[in-house]
Amino acid sequence: MPVEVRLPTVLRQHAGGQASVQANGGTVGEVLEDLVRQFPATRGQVITEDGTLHKFVNVYLNDDDVRYLDKLDTKVGDGSVVSILPAVAGGAG
Amino acid sequence: MLRLTRPVYERMVGHCLDGLPLEACGLLGGEPSTAKATLCYPTDNVAASARLYTVDPRQHLLADRDAEARGLEIIGVFHSHTHTEAFPSPTDVAQAPDPSWHYVVVSLRDLGPVTRSFLIVDGKVSEEPVVVEDR
């Protein structure tokens, strides 16, 4: 089923400038795979080559960070919104 | 040049002081084209460290939505350096998530807070002036 995927500024350039796109899938992982199918330049930006969530991004289902749900296996439903944001971190080191 | 309204500046520096002895962090919202921050979103540092920060991911999502609802965007991030100068560390540069953002460092090393802002594009750091405006 199609769900809304909200993109961070850095990924919008790979999706024709759109802030939000529709993608299909029953889980967050499937939705993100469909995103890459539609917009190949997003490959490697959200999911790593070994199929895990990239550590420099956070992915949310509605209000919740999917790392605290079932990660990429988190099920999506009607009206779900998947949001992608950069992980913001740093420090004096 | 990054412009901050005085309430944003005061809230940002206040949050950094409140966070001592740990690093504090937060997000700045505003109009990207004018580089003016009119919104300050203090966030939790989930790294809870004096040397590292990680913006609470859920608070980031809520800040992003709030800024968007106001017709604005997240235009940058601030964090404190508790015992080093206000200059991006290698960690800051390596993890800078967005080349369009303003990276503000508030150093609390000296008696008075020192606020500096940087652009980080492809690993290259350039400083920009910070101006605090009354409104």
Backbone of each chain as ProteinMPNN parsed JSONL, in Angstrom:
{"seq_chain_A": "MPVEVRLPTVLRQHAGGQASVQANGGTVGEVLEDLVRQFPATRGQVITEDGTLHKFVNVYLNDDDVRYLDKLDTKVGDGSVVSILPAVAGGAG", "coords_chain_A": {"N_chain_A": [[0.854, -1.196, 0.0], [0.456, 2.311, -0.649], [2.476, 4.664, 1.049], [3.221, 7.792, 2.661], [6.368, 9.264, 2.243], [8.577, 11.241, 3.873], [11.1, 13.427, 3.028], [14.474, 14.376, 3.896], [16.176, 17.552, 3.482], [18.648, 17.072, 2.164], [18.173, 14.818, 0.612], [16.232, 15.531, -1.146], [17.064, 16.597, -3.548], [17.566, 14.369, -5.013], [15.135, 13.461, -5.669], [13.674, 14.894, -7.476], [13.353, 17.339, -6.243], [11.265, 17.12, -4.519], [9.615, 17.273, -1.333], [8.221, 15.328, -0.214], [7.216, 12.043, -0.95], [5.436, 9.312, -2.502], [5.484, 5.917, -1.596], [5.61, 2.322, -1.907], [4.874, -0.538, 0.156], [4.942, -3.096, 2.725], [6.377, -2.992, 4.985], [8.681, -0.85, 6.767], [11.231, -1.207, 5.67], [10.622, -2.276, 3.127], [9.269, -0.125, 2.026], [11.338, 1.735, 1.906], [12.993, 0.435, 0.11], [11.415, 0.645, -2.151], [11.503, 3.356, -2.488], [14.164, 3.691, -3.317], [14.011, 2.29, -5.705], [12.379, 3.992, -7.185], [13.82, 6.351, -7.105], [16.81, 6.19, -7.906], [19.169, 7.486, -7.154], [19.067, 7.766, -4.456], [20.074, 5.526, -3.395], [22.018, 3.802, -1.028], [22.032, 5.928, 0.684], [20.227, 5.779, 2.746], [19.796, 3.128, 3.447], [22.301, 0.805, 4.161], [24.847, -0.974, 2.213], [24.849, -3.542, 3.195], [22.282, -3.859, 3.947], [21.274, -2.701, 6.265], [20.04, -0.082, 8.433], [21.349, 3.073, 7.747], [23.845, 4.622, 9.766], [23.915, 7.347, 9.919], [21.426, 8.388, 9.523], [18.086, 8.939, 10.693], [15.103, 7.143, 10.876], [11.652, 7.367, 10.912], [8.524, 6.023, 11.938], [5.549, 7.44, 11.661], [5.409, 9.063, 14.671], [7.555, 7.795, 15.811], [10.864, 6.624, 16.303], [12.22, 4.236, 14.253], [14.222, 2.558, 15.125], [13.602, 1.918, 17.668], [11.401, 0.456, 17.359], [10.533, -2.161, 15.274], [12.764, -1.867, 13.719], [13.84, -2.059, 10.355], [11.942, -3.917, 9.799], [9.596, -2.977, 10.76], [6.122, -2.741, 10.632], [4.054, -1.062, 8.263], [1.055, 0.873, 7.955], [-2.222, 1.767, 6.696], [-2.26, 5.146, 5.862], [0.089, 5.637, 7.17], [3.044, 7.513, 7.912], [6.276, 7.787, 6.816], [9.2, 9.149, 7.935], [12.307, 10.634, 7.12], [15.268, 11.706, 8.524], [18.366, 13.503, 8.955], [20.807, 12.094, 11.171], [21.844, 13.936, 13.873], [24.815, 14.821, 15.088], [27.913, 15.116, 16.916], [30.579, 16.915, 18.338], [33.097, 17.918, 20.767], [34.888, 15.896, 20.73]], "CA_chain_A": [[0.0, 0.0, 0.0], [1.309, 3.502, -0.708], [2.578, 5.517, 2.233], [3.967, 9.018, 2.419], [7.74, 9.279, 2.747], [9.041, 12.625, 3.959], [12.537, 13.397, 2.769], [15.263, 15.505, 4.383], [16.648, 18.454, 2.423], [19.753, 16.514, 1.377], [17.711, 13.786, -0.334], [15.211, 16.049, -2.082], [17.678, 16.799, -4.869], [17.538, 13.083, -5.736], [13.73, 13.101, -5.888], [13.054, 15.973, -8.226], [13.081, 18.483, -5.378], [10.071, 16.906, -3.7], [9.819, 17.098, 0.104], [7.451, 14.17, 0.209], [6.883, 11.186, -2.09], [4.663, 8.118, -2.151], [6.198, 4.668, -1.882], [4.809, 1.152, -1.542], [5.506, -1.597, 0.931], [4.241, -3.491, 3.937], [7.249, -2.677, 6.117], [9.525, 0.328, 6.526], [12.293, -1.618, 4.76], [10.074, -2.382, 1.759], [8.971, 1.245, 1.571], [12.615, 2.379, 1.56], [13.445, -0.209, -1.137], [10.643, 1.23, -3.251], [12.04, 4.711, -2.676], [15.377, 3.557, -4.128], [13.576, 1.907, -7.066], [11.859, 5.179, -7.868], [14.837, 7.413, -7.143], [18.032, 5.389, -7.698], [20.268, 8.245, -6.538], [18.987, 7.683, -2.992], [20.702, 4.261, -2.979], [23.169, 3.959, -0.143], [21.892, 7.101, 1.56], [19.382, 5.467, 3.894], [20.099, 1.741, 3.784], [23.677, 0.472, 3.76], [24.923, -2.08, 1.248], [24.497, -4.82, 3.834], [20.845, -3.933, 4.212], [20.859, -2.143, 7.555], [19.795, 1.349, 8.436], [22.57, 3.865, 7.812], [23.893, 5.216, 11.109], [23.806, 8.804, 9.85], [20.047, 8.84, 9.349], [17.029, 8.416, 11.552], [13.866, 6.888, 10.144], [10.537, 7.354, 11.853], [7.176, 5.692, 11.493], [4.749, 8.46, 12.345], [6.203, 9.826, 15.642], [8.505, 6.947, 16.517], [12.122, 6.207, 15.697], [12.035, 2.796, 14.0], [15.222, 1.769, 15.871], [12.962, 1.461, 18.911], [10.29, -0.426, 16.989], [11.149, -3.37, 14.722], [13.726, -1.389, 12.717], [13.318, -2.077, 8.984], [10.792, -4.832, 9.727], [8.405, -2.317, 11.313], [5.015, -2.767, 9.673], [3.374, 0.203, 8.0], [-0.37, 0.679, 7.704], [-2.91, 2.832, 5.976], [-2.073, 6.486, 6.424], [1.39, 5.788, 7.838], [4.013, 8.456, 7.342], [7.666, 7.445, 7.114], [10.028, 10.352, 7.817], [13.756, 10.407, 7.166], [16.006, 12.917, 8.902], [19.753, 13.184, 9.277], [21.183, 11.996, 12.584], [22.631, 15.136, 14.119], [25.734, 14.46, 16.16], [29.264, 15.656, 16.793], [31.107, 17.204, 19.66], [34.501, 18.3, 20.834], [35.621, 14.685, 20.362]], "C_chain_A": [[0.887, 1.242, 0.0], [1.313, 4.258, 0.628], [3.386, 6.765, 1.853], [5.374, 8.881, 3.016], [8.232, 10.726, 2.704], [10.567, 12.635, 3.936], [13.254, 14.586, 3.41], [15.791, 16.323, 3.209], [17.701, 17.789, 1.535], [19.316, 15.439, 0.389], [16.741, 14.332, -1.384], [15.772, 16.247, -3.475], [17.649, 15.513, -5.687], [16.111, 12.657, -6.07], [12.993, 14.273, -6.537], [12.661, 17.16, -7.358], [11.885, 18.304, -4.463], [10.434, 16.699, -2.221], [9.167, 15.809, 0.575], [7.064, 13.379, -1.033], [6.032, 10.023, -1.591], [5.51, 6.892, -2.482], [5.362, 3.514, -1.339], [5.603, 0.176, -0.693], [4.692, -1.9, 2.167], [5.062, -3.222, 5.196], [8.066, -1.426, 5.759], [10.633, -0.016, 5.527], [11.808, -1.701, 3.316], [9.771, -1.002, 1.178], [10.265, 1.931, 1.12], [13.224, 1.74, 0.305], [12.71, 0.388, -2.335], [11.113, 2.652, -3.543], [13.27, 4.663, -3.583], [15.028, 3.15, -5.563], [13.128, 3.135, -7.849], [12.938, 6.238, -8.085], [16.199, 6.777, -6.864], [19.161, 6.165, -7.021], [20.196, 8.241, -5.009], [19.637, 6.389, -2.474], [21.924, 4.536, -2.1], [23.055, 5.105, 0.839], [21.125, 6.769, 2.84], [19.671, 4.053, 4.4], [21.522, 1.446, 3.313], [23.67, -0.714, 2.791], [24.584, -3.42, 1.882], [23.067, -4.832, 4.376], [20.403, -3.428, 5.573], [20.67, -0.635, 7.425], [21.123, 2.099, 8.602], [22.635, 4.592, 9.154], [23.757, 6.737, 11.086], [22.405, 9.299, 9.548], [19.161, 8.24, 10.443], [15.778, 8.258, 10.706], [12.752, 6.716, 11.176], [9.299, 6.794, 11.172], [6.257, 6.577, 12.324], [5.646, 9.211, 13.342], [7.365, 9.04, 16.222], [9.713, 6.564, 15.674], [12.044, 4.684, 15.49], [13.098, 1.936, 14.69], [14.633, 1.224, 17.159], [11.696, 0.662, 18.629], [10.942, -1.711, 16.454], [12.138, -3.033, 13.609], [13.1, -1.478, 11.317], [12.132, -3.025, 8.829], [9.515, -4.22, 10.291], [7.304, -2.259, 10.263], [4.412, -1.374, 9.496], [1.91, -0.094, 7.684], [-0.935, 1.83, 6.893], [-2.655, 4.175, 6.646], [-0.772, 6.676, 7.172], [2.225, 6.853, 7.134], [5.402, 8.005, 7.79], [8.494, 8.712, 6.896], [11.494, 9.963, 7.921], [14.402, 11.736, 7.529], [17.462, 12.539, 9.132], [19.915, 12.988, 10.78], [22.133, 13.158, 12.85], [23.512, 14.893, 15.34], [27.094, 15.079, 15.897], [29.81, 15.858, 18.182], [32.587, 17.477, 19.622], [35.414, 17.113, 20.533], [36.607, 14.269, 21.429]], "O_chain_A": [[1.966, 1.225, 0.593], [0.266, 4.456, 1.245], [4.123, 6.78, 0.867], [5.538, 8.436, 4.152], [8.293, 11.347, 1.643], [11.227, 11.948, 4.715], [12.701, 15.685, 3.462], [15.844, 15.838, 2.078], [17.662, 17.92, 0.311], [20.026, 15.175, -0.582], [16.465, 13.673, -2.386], [15.062, 16.09, -4.468], [17.701, 15.557, -6.916], [15.902, 11.611, -6.684], [11.855, 14.59, -6.191], [11.74, 17.903, -7.697], [11.523, 19.215, -3.718], [11.422, 16.04, -1.899], [9.513, 15.269, 1.625], [6.641, 13.949, -2.038], [5.932, 9.79, -0.387], [6.168, 6.841, -3.52], [4.53, 3.687, -0.448], [6.824, 0.073, -0.802], [3.871, -1.097, 2.608], [4.541, -3.219, 6.311], [8.124, -1.011, 4.601], [10.942, 0.781, 4.642], [12.492, -1.254, 2.395], [9.991, -0.749, -0.007], [10.295, 2.615, 0.097], [13.892, 2.419, -0.474], [13.298, 0.608, -3.394], [11.121, 3.094, -4.692], [13.412, 5.476, -4.496], [15.662, 3.602, -6.516], [13.458, 3.294, -9.024], [12.964, 6.923, -9.108], [16.689, 6.814, -5.735], [20.022, 5.562, -6.381], [21.141, 8.659, -4.34], [19.739, 6.182, -1.265], [22.747, 5.399, -2.406], [23.89, 5.243, 1.733], [21.338, 7.388, 3.882], [19.776, 3.812, 5.603], [21.898, 1.798, 2.195], [22.646, -1.362, 2.578], [24.094, -4.328, 1.21], [22.695, -5.703, 5.161], [19.279, -3.696, 5.997], [21.083, -0.013, 6.447], [21.915, 1.788, 9.491], [21.63, 5.116, 9.634], [23.509, 7.351, 12.123], [22.203, 10.495, 9.338], [19.456, 7.193, 11.019], [15.437, 9.138, 9.915], [12.905, 6.011, 12.173], [9.05, 7.048, 9.993], [6.206, 6.462, 13.549], [6.554, 9.927, 12.92], [8.1, 9.57, 17.055], [9.593, 6.228, 14.496], [11.827, 3.936, 16.444], [12.915, 0.727, 14.833], [15.089, 0.208, 17.684], [11.001, 0.241, 19.554], [11.809, -2.283, 17.115], [12.327, -3.813, 12.676], [11.972, -1.032, 11.111], [11.4, -2.949, 7.842], [8.468, -4.868, 10.3], [7.521, -1.789, 9.146], [4.28, -0.611, 10.453], [1.573, -1.177, 7.207], [-0.217, 2.735, 6.468], [-2.819, 4.315, 7.858], [-0.534, 7.739, 7.747], [2.118, 7.056, 5.925], [5.668, 7.86, 8.983], [8.492, 9.281, 5.804], [11.872, 9.087, 8.698], [14.116, 12.765, 6.917], [17.765, 11.393, 9.464], [19.236, 13.643, 11.572], [23.115, 13.34, 12.129], [23.027, 14.776, 16.466], [27.385, 15.512, 14.782], [29.541, 15.074, 19.092], [33.249, 17.299, 18.599], [36.565, 17.291, 20.134], [37.303, 13.266, 21.269]]}, "seq_chain_B": "MLRLTRPVYERMVGHCLDGLPLEACGLLGGEPSTAKATLCYPTDNVAASARLYTVDPRQHLLADRDAEARGLEIIGVFHSHTHTEAFPSPTDVAQAPDPSWHYVVVSLRDLGPVTRSFLIVDGKVSEEPVVVEDR", "coords_chain_B": {"N_chain_B": [[26.553, 34.826, 6.323], [25.149, 34.372, 9.51], [22.139, 35.126, 11.001], [20.681, 35.789, 14.125], [17.814, 36.036, 16.14], [17.495, 37.992, 19.126], [16.057, 36.655, 21.28], [16.374, 33.977, 20.4], [19.157, 33.711, 20.442], [19.644, 34.082, 23.197], [18.23, 31.976, 24.329], [19.547, 29.803, 23.245], [22.234, 30.054, 24.225], [21.653, 29.993, 26.93], [20.625, 27.408, 27.193], [22.92, 25.952, 26.64], [24.533, 26.671, 28.822], [22.955, 25.677, 30.895], [23.306, 22.999, 30.429], [25.796, 22.283, 31.336], [27.837, 20.083, 33.32], [27.988, 18.848, 30.86], [28.043, 18.513, 27.237], [25.769, 20.507, 25.412], [22.946, 20.698, 23.161], [21.057, 21.679, 20.234], [18.531, 22.772, 17.889], [18.182, 25.069, 15.16], [15.697, 27.091, 13.781], [14.378, 28.61, 10.842], [14.332, 30.93, 8.116], [15.609, 29.679, 5.247], [16.634, 31.137, 3.021], [17.296, 33.659, 3.907], [18.964, 33.136, 5.943], [18.29, 33.53, 8.603], [17.748, 32.876, 11.92], [14.913, 32.318, 13.67], [13.748, 30.695, 15.413], [14.363, 28.644, 18.193], [15.254, 25.468, 19.159], [15.875, 23.861, 21.864], [17.404, 20.773, 22.572], [17.574, 17.436, 23.97], [20.735, 16.037, 24.783], [21.423, 13.061, 23.765], [23.689, 11.582, 23.904], [24.75, 12.277, 26.272], [27.249, 13.406, 27.267], [30.423, 14.967, 27.958], [31.973, 15.433, 25.828], [30.822, 14.74, 23.446], [27.954, 15.018, 21.308], [24.568, 14.109, 20.622], [21.763, 14.9, 18.951], [18.557, 14.486, 20.283], [16.671, 12.15, 18.599], [13.845, 12.029, 18.333], [12.982, 14.487, 19.275], [14.134, 16.03, 17.334], [12.575, 15.344, 15.11], [10.094, 16.405, 15.915], [10.748, 19.123, 16.105], [11.386, 19.652, 13.466], [8.912, 19.292, 12.238], [7.444, 21.287, 13.54], [8.743, 23.625, 12.702], [8.235, 23.46, 9.979], [5.441, 23.683, 9.957], [5.22, 26.328, 10.496], [5.988, 27.432, 8.191], [8.681, 27.471, 7.887], [12.094, 26.24, 8.147], [14.368, 23.771, 9.514], [17.426, 25.18, 9.946], [19.892, 24.912, 10.958], [22.25, 23.737, 13.459], [23.112, 23.834, 16.897], [25.749, 23.466, 19.294], [27.46, 22.971, 22.407], [30.873, 23.52, 23.296], [32.554, 22.459, 25.951], [35.059, 22.809, 27.026], [36.803, 23.541, 25.107], [37.866, 25.529, 22.25], [35.56, 27.571, 20.24], [35.25, 26.048, 17.696], [34.696, 23.907, 14.933], [35.153, 20.489, 15.64], [37.103, 17.646, 14.466], [35.268, 15.548, 14.688], [32.84, 16.912, 14.518], [32.972, 17.85, 11.895], [33.151, 15.515, 10.384], [30.682, 14.43, 10.848], [28.799, 16.212, 9.952], [25.603, 16.808, 8.839], [24.285, 18.165, 6.723], [24.881, 20.142, 3.967], [23.74, 22.623, 3.638], [23.245, 23.668, 6.062], [23.766, 25.72, 9.021], [26.377, 25.629, 11.268], [26.641, 25.973, 14.53], [28.779, 26.754, 17.141], [29.064, 26.959, 20.57], [31.292, 28.098, 22.727], [32.193, 27.37, 26.013], [34.447, 27.654, 27.383], [35.831, 29.869, 28.276], [35.427, 32.805, 30.396], [33.182, 34.275, 29.473], [30.53, 33.199, 27.251], [31.404, 32.131, 23.95], [30.314, 32.535, 20.74], [30.288, 31.061, 17.605], [29.854, 30.609, 14.067], [29.626, 28.217, 11.405], [30.03, 27.015, 8.053], [29.812, 23.852, 6.612], [30.97, 22.1, 4.098], [31.353, 19.363, 2.092], [33.338, 18.437, 3.846], [34.885, 20.684, 4.157], [35.529, 23.509, 6.114], [34.111, 26.64, 6.675], [34.143, 29.767, 8.189], [31.498, 31.918, 9.232], [30.122, 35.209, 9.76], [28.356, 35.959, 12.809], [25.396, 37.471, 13.651], [23.518, 39.109, 16.056], [20.259, 40.04, 16.273], [17.807, 42.486, 17.236], [15.173, 41.909, 16.643]], "CA_chain_B": [[26.282, 35.391, 7.645], [23.991, 33.827, 10.224], [21.487, 36.103, 11.88], [19.876, 35.194, 15.193], [17.101, 37.022, 16.954], [18.023, 37.991, 20.493], [15.515, 35.539, 22.071], [16.991, 32.712, 19.969], [20.53, 33.707, 20.96], [19.645, 33.919, 24.661], [17.759, 30.629, 24.656], [20.616, 28.879, 22.841], [23.353, 30.129, 25.176], [21.118, 29.546, 28.215], [20.543, 25.94, 27.16], [24.298, 25.437, 26.725], [24.98, 26.836, 30.218], [22.182, 24.733, 31.718], [23.746, 21.636, 30.177], [27.088, 21.99, 31.98], [29.164, 19.979, 32.682], [27.93, 18.086, 29.608], [27.738, 19.269, 26.027], [24.344, 20.689, 25.143], [22.731, 20.857, 21.724], [19.708, 22.04, 19.832], [18.356, 23.074, 16.469], [17.754, 26.431, 14.847], [14.736, 27.133, 12.685], [14.258, 29.929, 10.242], [14.146, 31.043, 6.67], [16.921, 29.355, 4.681], [17.165, 32.088, 2.04], [17.857, 34.836, 4.587], [19.854, 32.646, 7.01], [17.92, 34.154, 9.872], [17.122, 31.93, 12.838], [13.898, 32.948, 14.521], [13.253, 29.649, 16.305], [15.4, 27.851, 18.857], [14.73, 24.223, 19.729], [16.829, 23.131, 22.697], [17.09, 19.337, 22.589], [18.404, 16.634, 24.861], [21.925, 15.388, 24.228], [21.253, 11.666, 24.185], [25.007, 11.014, 24.183], [25.004, 12.609, 27.689], [28.704, 13.379, 27.342], [31.086, 16.273, 27.944], [32.804, 15.522, 24.626], [30.048, 14.356, 22.268], [26.517, 15.255, 21.414], [23.645, 13.559, 19.638], [20.437, 15.497, 19.12], [17.492, 13.492, 20.491], [16.03, 12.004, 17.279], [12.408, 12.324, 18.329], [12.855, 15.948, 19.393], [14.463, 16.566, 16.012], [11.386, 15.178, 14.26], [9.063, 17.356, 16.343], [11.213, 20.461, 15.735], [11.267, 19.745, 12.009], [7.485, 19.478, 11.925], [7.003, 22.585, 14.036], [9.272, 24.663, 11.807], [7.511, 23.373, 8.709], [4.085, 24.21, 10.16], [5.331, 27.791, 10.504], [6.496, 27.854, 6.886], [10.134, 27.639, 8.005], [12.836, 24.97, 8.105], [15.558, 23.688, 10.36], [18.525, 25.727, 9.127], [21.191, 24.674, 11.567], [22.343, 23.05, 14.747], [24.134, 24.403, 17.784], [26.147, 22.655, 20.439], [28.482, 23.63, 23.208], [32.152, 22.902, 23.618], [32.647, 22.876, 27.352], [36.416, 23.121, 27.464], [37.663, 23.83, 23.951], [37.428, 26.741, 21.554], [34.349, 27.468, 19.429], [35.623, 25.702, 16.33], [34.251, 22.524, 14.73], [36.148, 19.439, 15.831], [37.032, 16.64, 13.393], [34.008, 14.808, 14.843], [31.765, 17.753, 13.986], [33.086, 17.938, 10.431], [32.861, 14.197, 9.817], [29.275, 14.054, 11.011], [27.917, 17.3, 9.518], [24.655, 16.097, 7.984], [23.605, 18.894, 5.656], [25.757, 21.247, 3.546], [23.059, 23.924, 3.641], [23.029, 24.09, 7.446], [24.719, 26.544, 9.768], [26.87, 24.848, 12.415], [26.992, 26.95, 15.552], [29.462, 26.198, 18.313], [29.12, 27.884, 21.691], [32.353, 27.655, 23.644], [32.034, 27.797, 27.401], [35.765, 27.475, 27.984], [36.272, 31.101, 28.931], [34.468, 33.381, 31.331], [31.938, 34.565, 28.748], [30.338, 32.285, 26.119], [31.84, 32.607, 22.632], [29.47, 31.886, 19.731], [30.771, 31.197, 16.222], [29.066, 29.78, 13.146], [30.427, 27.674, 10.317], [29.418, 26.202, 7.002], [30.654, 22.659, 6.426], [30.585, 21.545, 2.803], [32.327, 18.359, 1.651], [34.448, 18.356, 4.783], [35.607, 21.955, 4.273], [34.902, 24.373, 7.109], [34.341, 28.079, 6.529], [33.446, 30.525, 9.229], [30.65, 33.021, 8.785], [29.814, 36.084, 10.887], [27.095, 35.763, 13.531], [24.834, 38.759, 14.056], [22.327, 38.999, 16.902], [19.388, 41.174, 15.96], [16.808, 42.666, 18.29], [13.904, 41.283, 16.27]], "C_chain_B": [[25.04, 34.738, 8.247], [23.436, 34.918, 11.128], [20.622, 35.354, 12.881], [19.073, 36.302, 15.844], [17.635, 36.921, 18.385], [17.402, 36.872, 21.346], [16.12, 34.182, 21.688], [18.4, 32.609, 20.548], [20.533, 33.402, 22.467], [19.205, 32.51, 25.059], [18.848, 29.596, 24.362], [21.743, 28.874, 23.879], [22.892, 29.648, 26.558], [21.058, 28.023, 28.287], [21.941, 25.325, 27.29], [24.812, 25.54, 28.16], [24.249, 25.845, 31.133], [22.715, 23.306, 31.596], [25.055, 21.268, 30.869], [26.925, 20.977, 33.101], [29.159, 19.223, 31.349], [27.772, 19.023, 28.416], [26.231, 19.349, 25.881], [24.17, 20.925, 23.649], [21.292, 21.253, 21.446], [19.698, 22.428, 18.368], [17.867, 24.503, 16.303], [16.806, 26.378, 13.662], [14.642, 28.534, 12.127], [14.044, 29.832, 8.757], [15.495, 30.784, 6.005], [17.499, 30.467, 3.793], [17.772, 33.32, 2.708], [18.83, 34.447, 5.691], [19.571, 33.341, 8.329], [17.187, 33.144, 10.735], [16.185, 32.683, 13.761], [13.317, 31.95, 15.514], [14.437, 28.906, 16.896], [14.733, 26.634, 19.477], [15.825, 23.56, 20.563], [16.435, 21.661, 22.703], [17.951, 18.647, 23.64], [19.627, 16.145, 24.088], [21.874, 13.931, 24.665], [22.594, 10.945, 24.363], [25.394, 11.278, 25.643], [26.496, 12.591, 27.999], [29.237, 14.803, 27.393], [31.885, 16.468, 26.661], [32.045, 15.208, 23.339], [28.612, 14.804, 22.444], [25.791, 14.488, 20.324], [22.283, 14.178, 19.926], [19.398, 14.375, 19.267], [16.683, 13.348, 19.201], [14.542, 12.377, 17.265], [12.17, 13.831, 18.463], [13.203, 16.628, 18.071], [13.246, 16.487, 15.085], [10.325, 16.231, 14.616], [9.457, 18.788, 15.972], [11.046, 20.684, 14.233], [9.816, 20.009, 11.602], [7.0, 20.854, 12.357], [7.474, 23.707, 13.11], [8.493, 24.661, 10.492], [6.103, 23.949, 8.829], [4.085, 25.735, 10.176], [5.855, 28.321, 9.17], [8.004, 28.06, 6.888], [10.799, 26.266, 7.941], [13.878, 24.958, 9.216], [16.732, 24.147, 9.487], [19.893, 25.501, 9.78], [21.081, 24.001, 12.909], [23.349, 23.818, 15.592], [24.516, 23.354, 18.821], [27.248, 23.376, 21.178], [29.762, 22.813, 23.191], [32.455, 23.383, 25.028], [34.066, 23.303, 27.744], [37.368, 23.312, 26.295], [37.088, 25.032, 23.223], [36.198, 26.469, 20.672], [34.725, 27.232, 17.97], [35.24, 24.245, 16.105], [35.402, 21.525, 14.89], [36.105, 18.507, 14.625], [35.741, 15.814, 13.462], [32.851, 15.608, 14.246], [31.77, 17.752, 12.459], [32.673, 16.615, 9.8], [31.37, 13.893, 9.849], [28.304, 15.135, 10.566], [26.907, 16.768, 8.507], [24.155, 16.855, 6.758], [24.449, 20.1, 5.244], [25.067, 22.611, 3.543], [22.892, 24.475, 5.059], [24.129, 25.02, 7.96], [25.08, 25.761, 11.032], [27.405, 25.815, 13.463], [27.645, 26.219, 16.724], [29.515, 27.296, 19.375], [30.193, 27.362, 22.635], [32.121, 28.249, 25.022], [33.362, 27.691, 28.142], [36.172, 28.694, 28.816], [35.155, 31.678, 29.794], [33.127, 33.673, 30.649], [31.774, 33.591, 27.6], [30.783, 32.921, 24.802], [31.073, 31.823, 21.582], [30.034, 32.138, 18.343], [29.958, 30.249, 15.338], [29.897, 29.408, 11.926], [29.526, 27.011, 9.275], [30.369, 25.031, 6.781], [30.169, 21.96, 5.16], [31.701, 20.616, 2.331], [33.563, 18.338, 2.554], [35.243, 19.646, 4.931], [34.822, 22.908, 5.171], [35.162, 25.824, 6.741], [33.511, 28.823, 7.566], [32.614, 31.625, 8.604], [30.374, 33.905, 10.001], [28.474, 35.712, 11.521], [26.613, 37.142, 13.986], [23.593, 38.486, 14.894], [21.496, 40.259, 16.684], [18.286, 41.277, 17.006], [15.475, 42.029, 17.933], [14.027, 40.577, 14.926]], "O_chain_B": [[24.019, 34.574, 7.579], [24.159, 35.541, 11.906], [19.922, 34.405, 12.529], [19.594, 37.392, 16.076], [18.161, 35.885, 18.79], [18.131, 36.194, 22.071], [16.351, 33.338, 22.554], [18.792, 31.568, 21.076], [21.315, 32.581, 22.946], [19.737, 31.925, 26.003], [19.046, 28.647, 25.12], [22.154, 27.814, 24.351], [23.642, 28.98, 27.27], [21.396, 27.425, 29.308], [22.122, 24.31, 27.962], [25.45, 24.614, 28.661], [24.851, 25.253, 32.029], [22.597, 22.506, 32.524], [25.392, 20.09, 30.98], [25.908, 21.028, 33.792], [30.221, 18.985, 30.773], [27.409, 20.188, 28.577], [25.509, 18.398, 26.181], [25.114, 21.302, 22.954], [20.428, 21.17, 22.318], [20.73, 22.413, 17.697], [17.226, 25.067, 17.19], [17.074, 25.708, 12.665], [14.804, 29.519, 12.847], [13.636, 28.802, 8.22], [16.427, 31.571, 6.172], [18.705, 30.713, 3.809], [18.662, 33.956, 2.143], [19.451, 35.312, 6.308], [20.485, 33.694, 9.074], [16.144, 32.619, 10.347], [16.595, 33.557, 14.525], [12.494, 32.31, 16.356], [15.394, 28.579, 16.195], [13.765, 26.758, 20.228], [16.618, 22.782, 20.034], [15.253, 21.338, 22.826], [18.93, 19.21, 24.13], [19.553, 15.875, 22.889], [22.235, 13.602, 25.794], [22.641, 9.84, 24.903], [26.259, 10.595, 26.192], [26.952, 11.858, 28.877], [28.582, 15.734, 26.926], [32.421, 17.552, 26.427], [32.583, 15.397, 22.248], [28.115, 14.952, 23.561], [26.332, 14.249, 19.245], [21.723, 14.001, 21.008], [19.371, 13.436, 18.472], [16.071, 14.317, 18.75], [14.049, 12.965, 16.303], [11.264, 14.38, 17.836], [12.641, 17.669, 17.73], [12.931, 17.44, 14.372], [9.739, 16.861, 13.736], [8.605, 19.58, 15.569], [10.625, 21.752, 13.788], [9.538, 20.84, 10.737], [6.243, 21.509, 11.641], [6.714, 24.615, 12.776], [8.139, 25.714, 9.962], [5.624, 24.623, 7.917], [3.062, 26.361, 9.899], [6.132, 29.512, 9.035], [8.549, 28.732, 6.013], [10.136, 25.256, 7.709], [14.222, 25.997, 9.779], [16.994, 23.576, 8.429], [20.925, 25.86, 9.213], [19.995, 23.734, 13.422], [24.313, 24.381, 15.074], [23.723, 22.481, 19.176], [27.89, 24.278, 20.641], [29.74, 21.586, 23.086], [32.595, 24.583, 25.265], [34.245, 24.071, 28.689], [38.586, 23.256, 26.46], [35.987, 25.496, 23.521], [35.846, 25.322, 20.397], [34.542, 28.103, 17.119], [35.438, 23.42, 16.997], [36.485, 21.713, 14.336], [35.162, 18.57, 13.836], [35.188, 15.428, 12.433], [31.993, 15.057, 13.556], [30.724, 17.665, 11.817], [31.941, 16.589, 8.811], [30.855, 13.185, 8.984], [27.099, 14.997, 10.776], [27.297, 16.321, 7.428], [23.642, 16.229, 5.83], [24.71, 20.983, 6.061], [25.735, 23.642, 3.455], [22.45, 25.609, 5.24], [25.234, 25.091, 7.423], [24.206, 25.296, 11.763], [28.478, 26.398, 13.303], [27.136, 25.215, 17.223], [29.954, 28.415, 19.108], [30.028, 26.317, 23.264], [31.889, 29.447, 25.179], [33.398, 27.643, 29.372], [36.763, 28.576, 29.889], [34.074, 31.099, 29.9], [32.068, 33.353, 31.188], [32.773, 33.178, 27.011], [30.563, 34.111, 24.574], [31.162, 30.596, 21.527], [30.235, 33.286, 17.945], [29.446, 29.229, 15.799], [30.75, 30.172, 11.475], [28.436, 26.523, 9.572], [31.587, 25.206, 6.766], [29.116, 21.323, 5.142], [32.85, 21.033, 2.19], [34.692, 18.232, 2.075], [36.173, 19.71, 5.736], [33.615, 23.088, 5.009], [36.311, 26.207, 6.517], [32.333, 28.532, 7.778], [32.981, 32.191, 7.575], [30.387, 33.427, 11.136], [27.574, 35.213, 10.846], [27.353, 37.884, 14.632], [22.718, 37.721, 14.487], [21.963, 41.381, 16.883], [17.882, 40.273, 17.593], [14.719, 41.646, 18.825], [13.056, 39.991, 14.446]]}, "name": "protein", "num_of_chains": 2, "seq": "MPVEVRLPTVLRQHAGGQASVQANGGTVGEVLEDLVRQFPATRGQVITEDGTLHKFVNVYLNDDDVRYLDKLDTKVGDGSVVSILPAVAGGAGMLRLTRPVYERMVGHCLDGLPLEACGLLGGEPSTAKATLCYPTDNVAASARLYTVDPRQHLLADRDAEARGLEIIGVFHSHTHTEAFPSPTDVAQAPDPSWHYVVVSLRDLGPVTRSFLIVDGKVSEEPVVVEDR"}
